Amino acid sequence: MTTRHAACSCGQLTATVEGEPVRLSMCHCLECQKRTGSIFGVQARWPLGQVKIEGKASKFVRTGDNGNHHGFYFCPNCGSTVYWIAEASPKTVAVAVGNFADPAFPPPKFSVYEVRRHPWSLLAEDMQIEHMD
């Protein structure tokens, strides 16, 4: 069984997940844009029993466009959001894919809130690539 480890920027708050995610999605909603500081968020979800959280977390609750509440858990030291639980799906945990720091992580299968997607967001083939060592 696959085991993956996610962590905040300072490493204090971690999530260890077992098995493959039940959903991988890219969200373009305005709240994910604000939460990540980017133009979309990418999340992987696992059943609650397949996720082990360690470290201290602070919680922020926000209401989504559909009226559901989401509890976002972030590191009180560095501020990185590591995971969240939706009121509508309390038996699953979403983990921010970027916290795995794994370029080989599987790609998302769903894209949501496309109406709010920045039209240029997926045009990497038109960009100049800078190779970083």
Phi and psi in degrees as GROMACS dihedral restraints (atoms count N, CA, C in turn):
[ dihedral_restraints ]
;  ai    aj    ak    al  type     phi  dphi    fc
    3     4     5     6     1   -72.9    20    10
    4     5     6     7     1   134.9    20    10
    6     7     8     9     1  -120.3    20    10
    7     8     9    10     1   130.1    20    10
    9    10    11    12     1  -125.8    20    10
   10    11    12    13     1   150.9    20    10
   12    13    14    15     1  -122.6    20    10
   13    14    15    16     1   130.2    20    10
   15    16    17    18     1  -117.2    20    10
   16    17    18    19     1   150.4    20    10
   18    19    20    21     1  -150.2    20    10
   19    20    21    22     1   154.7    20    10
   21    22    23    24     1   -71.1    20    10
   22    23    24    25     1   178.8    20    10
   24    25    26    27     1   -61.8    20    10
   25    26    27    28     1   -37.6    20    10
   27    28    29    30     1   -91.6    20    10
   28    29    30    31     1    -8.8    20    10
   30    31    32    33     1    87.2    20    10
   31    32    33    34     1     0.3    20    10
   33    34    35    36     1   -73.7    20    10
   34    35    36    37     1   -38.2    20    10
   36    37    38    39     1  -107.6    20    10
   37    38    39    40     1   122.8    20    10
   39    40    41    42     1  -129.9    20    10
   40    41    42    43     1   157.5    20    10
   42    43    44    45     1  -132.9    20    10
   43    44    45    46     1   127.2    20    10
   45    46    47    48     1  -111.1    20    10
   46    47    48    49     1   127.0    20    10
   48    49    50    51     1  -119.2    20    10
   49    50    51    52     1   145.4    20    10
   51    52    53    54     1  -113.0    20    10
   52    53    54    55     1   135.8    20    10
   54    55    56    57     1    82.9    20    10
   55    56    57    58     1  -175.1    20    10
   57    58    59    60     1   -88.3    20    10
   58    59    60    61     1   148.9    20    10
   60    61    62    63     1   -65.3    20    10
   61    62    63    64     1   150.2    20    10
   63    64    65    66     1   -84.7    20    10
   64    65    66    67     1   -15.6    20    10
   66    67    68    69     1  -156.6    20    10
   67    68    69    70     1   137.3    20    10
   69    70    71    72     1  -126.2    20    10
   70    71    72    73     1   122.4    20    10
   72    73    74    75     1  -142.6    20    10
   73    74    75    76     1   156.5    20    10
   75    76    77    78     1  -114.2    20    10
   76    77    78    79     1   125.9    20    10
   78    79    80    81     1  -114.8    20    10
   79    80    81    82     1   129.9    20    10
   81    82    83    84     1  -104.5    20    10
   82    83    84    85     1    10.1    20    10
   84    85    86    87     1   -63.1    20    10
   85    86    87    88     1   156.2    20    10
   87    88    89    90     1   -63.8    20    10
   88    89    90    91     1   -32.3    20    10
   90    91    92    93     1   -69.7    20    10
   91    92    93    94     1   -37.8    20    10
   93    94    95    96     1   -67.3    20    10
   94    95    96    97     1   -34.9    20    10
   96    97    98    99     1   -62.8    20    10
   97    98    99   100     1   -43.7    20    10
   99   100   101   102     1   -68.7    20    10
  100   101   102   103     1   -39.6    20    10
  102   103   104   105     1   -63.4    20    10
  103   104   105   106     1   -40.1    20    10
  105   106   107   108     1   -91.4    20    10
  106   107   108   109     1   -21.2    20    10
  108   109   110   111     1    75.2    20    10
  109   110   111   112     1    10.7    20    10
  111   112   113   114     1  -118.7    20    10
  112   113   114   115     1  -167.8    20    10
  114   115   116   117     1  -100.0    20    10
  115   116   117   118     1     1.3    20    10
  117   118   119   120     1  -164.3    20    10
  118   119   120   121     1   165.4    20    10
  120   121   122   123     1  -119.6    20    10
  121   122   123   124     1   146.9    20    10
  123   124   125   126     1  -120.7    20    10
  124   125   126   127     1   130.3    20    10
  126   127   128   129     1  -132.5    20    10
  127   128   129   130     1   150.0    20    10
  129   130   131   132     1  -123.9    20    10
  130   131   132   133     1   137.2    20    10
  132   133   134   135     1  -116.1    20    10
  133   134   135   136     1   141.5    20    10
  135   136   137   138     1  -130.7    20    10
  136   137   138   139     1   155.3    20    10
  138   139   140   141     1   -60.8    20    10
  139   140   141   142     1   144.3    20    10
  141   142   143   144     1   -49.4    20    10
  142   143   144   145     1   -40.0    20    10
  144   145   146   147     1   -70.4    20    10
  145   146   147   148     1    -9.4    20    10
  147   148   149   150     1  -103.8    20    10
  148   149   150   151     1    10.9    20    10
  150   151   152   153     1  -124.4    20    10
  151   152   153   154     1   128.7    20    10
  153   154   155   156     1  -116.3    20    10
  154   155   156   157     1   120.9    20    10
  156   157   158   159     1  -102.6    20    10
  157   158   159   160     1   134.9    20    10
  159   160   161   162     1  -134.0    20    10
  160   161   162   163     1   143.8    20    10
  162   163   164   165     1   106.9    20    10
  163   164   165   166     1   174.3    20    10
  165   166   167   168     1   -91.3    20    10
  166   167   168   169     1   136.2    20    10
  168   169   170   171     1  -129.5    20    10
  169   170   171   172     1   144.8    20    10
  171   172   173   174     1  -100.7    20    10
  172   173   174   175     1   156.2    20    10
  174   175   176   177     1  -122.4    20    10
  175   176   177   178     1   137.5    20    10
  177   178   179   180     1  -126.0    20    10
  178   179   180   181     1   127.3    20    10
  180   181   182   183     1  -107.0    20    10
  181   182   183   184     1   131.3    20    10
  183   184   185   186     1  -131.6    20    10
  184   185   186   187     1   158.3    20    10
  186   187   188   189     1  -101.0    20    10
  187   188   189   190     1   126.5    20    10
  189   190   191   192     1   -77.8    20    10
  190   191   192   193     1   173.2    20    10
  192   193   194   195     1   -57.5    20    10
  193   194   195   196     1   -29.7    20    10
  195   196   197   198     1   -87.7    20    10
  196   197   198   199     1     3.2    20    10
  198   199   200   201     1    91.8    20    10
  199   200   201   202     1    -8.3    20    10
  201   202   203   204     1   -77.5    20    10
  202   203   204   205     1   149.8    20    10
  204   205   206   207     1   -96.4    20    10
  205   206   207   208     1   142.9    20    10
  207   208   209   210     1  -126.4    20    10
  208   209   210   211     1   130.6    20    10
  210   211   212   213     1   -98.5    20    10
  211   212   213   214     1   114.2    20    10
  213   214   215   216     1   -99.8    20    10
  214   215   216   217     1   130.1    20    10
  216   217   218   219     1  -110.8    20    10
  217   218   219   220     1   124.3    20    10
  219   220   221   222     1  -133.0    20    10
  220   221   222   223     1   159.0    20    10
  222   223   224   225     1   -72.7    20    10
  223   224   225   226     1   127.5    20    10
  225   226   227   228     1   -71.2    20    10
  226   227   228   229     1   -14.6    20    10
  228   229   230   231     1   -85.3    20    10
  229   230   231   232     1   -53.8    20    10
  231   232   233   234     1  -106.2    20    10
  232   233   234   235     1   -13.5    20    10
  234   235   236   237     1    86.1    20    10
  235   236   237   238     1    -0.9    20    10
  237   238   239   240     1   -68.7    20    10
  238   239   240   241     1   128.1    20    10
  240   241   242   243     1   -77.0    20    10
  241   242   243   244     1   124.2    20    10
  243   244   245   246     1  -103.5    20    10
  244   245   246   247     1   -42.0    20    10
  246   247   248   249     1  -150.4    20    10
  247   248   249   250     1   166.5    20    10
  249   250   251   252     1  -153.8    20    10
  250   251   252   253     1   158.8    20    10
  252   253   254   255     1  -130.5    20    10
  253   254   255   256     1   128.5    20    10
  255   256   257   258     1   -89.8    20    10
  256   257   258   259     1   138.1    20    10
  258   259   260   261     1   -55.4    20    10
  259   260   261   262     1   -36.7    20    10
  261   262   263   264     1   -74.9    20    10
  262   263   264   265     1   -14.1    20    10
  264   265   266   267     1  -140.3    20    10
  265   266   267   268     1    65.0    20    10
  267   268   269   270     1   -70.4    20    10
  268   269   270   271     1    -8.4    20    10
  270   271   272   273     1   -99.4    20    10
  271   272   273   274     1     9.4    20    10
  273   274   275   276     1  -127.0    20    10
  274   275   276   277     1   151.3    20    10
  276   277   278   279     1  -119.8    20    10
  277   278   279   280     1   128.4    20    10
  279   280   281   282     1   -96.6    20    10
  280   281   282   283     1   134.3    20    10
  282   283   284   285     1  -120.4    20    10
  283   284   285   286     1   133.2    20    10
  285   286   287   288     1   -64.8    20    10
  286   287   288   289     1   122.6    20    10
  288   289   290   291     1   -60.2    20    10
  289   290   291   292     1   -34.6    20    10
  291   292   293   294     1   -59.9    20    10
  292   293   294   295     1   -26.4    20    10
  294   295   296   297     1   -71.5    20    10
  295   296   297   298     1   -12.3    20    10
  297   298   299   300     1   -79.9    20    10
  298   299   300   301     1   -19.7    20    10
  300   301   302   303     1    47.4    20    10
  301   302   303   304     1    49.4    20    10
  303   304   305   306     1  -132.9    20    10
  304   305   306   307     1   101.1    20    10
  306   307   308   309     1   -61.7    20    10
  307   308   309   310     1   -16.3    20    10
  309   310   311   312     1   -91.7    20    10
  310   311   312   313     1     4.2    20    10
  312   313   314   315     1   -59.6    20    10
  313   314   315   316     1   141.3    20    10
  315   316   317   318     1   -58.7    20    10
  316   317   318   319     1   149.1    20    10
  318   319   320   321     1   -75.8    20    10
  319   320   321   322     1   159.3    20    10
  321   322   323   324     1   -66.1    20    10
  322   323   324   325     1   151.8    20    10
  324   325   326   327     1  -103.7    20    10
  325   326   327   328     1   -17.2    20    10
  327   328   329   330     1  -128.3    20    10
  328   329   330   331     1   145.6    20    10
  330   331   332   333     1  -124.8    20    10
  331   332   333   334     1   123.7    20    10
  333   334   335   336     1  -118.3    20    10
  334   335   336   337     1   158.2    20    10
  336   337   338   339     1    57.4    20    10
  337   338   339   340     1    42.9    20    10
  339   340   341   342     1   -56.0    20    10
  340   341   342   343     1   -29.6    20    10
  342   343   344   345     1   -61.4    20    10
  343   344   345   346     1   -21.7    20    10
  345   346   347   348     1  -105.0    20    10
  346   347   348   349     1     6.0    20    10
  348   349   350   351     1   -70.2    20    10
  349   350   351   352     1   135.8    20    10
  351   352   353   354     1   -66.3    20    10
  352   353   354   355     1   126.3    20    10
  354   355   356   357     1   -59.1    20    10
  355   356   357   358     1   -24.6    20    10
  357   358   359   360     1   -93.5    20    10
  358   359   360   361     1    -0.4    20    10
  360   361   362   363     1   -64.0    20    10
  361   362   363   364     1   -26.7    20    10
  363   364   365   366     1  -115.5    20    10
  364   365   366   367     1    32.5    20    10
  366   367   368   369     1  -106.5    20    10
  367   368   369   370     1    40.4    20    10
  369   370   371   372     1   -58.6    20    10
  370   371   372   373     1   -28.8    20    10
  372   373   374   375     1   -65.5    20    10
  373   374   375   376     1   -19.0    20    10
  375   376   377   378     1   -92.8    20    10
  376   377   378   379     1     1.3    20    10
  378   379   380   381     1  -100.4    20    10
  379   380   381   382     1   149.9    20    10
  381   382   383   384     1   -74.2    20    10
  382   383   384   385     1   131.0    20    10
  384   385   386   387     1   -95.6    20    10
  385   386   387   388     1   128.1    20    10
  387   388   389   390     1  -105.8    20    10
  388   389   390   391     1   118.9    20    10
  390   391   392   393     1   -85.1    20    10
  391   392   393   394     1   125.8    20    10
  393   394   395   396     1  -111.8    20    10
  394   395   396   397     1   136.3    20    10
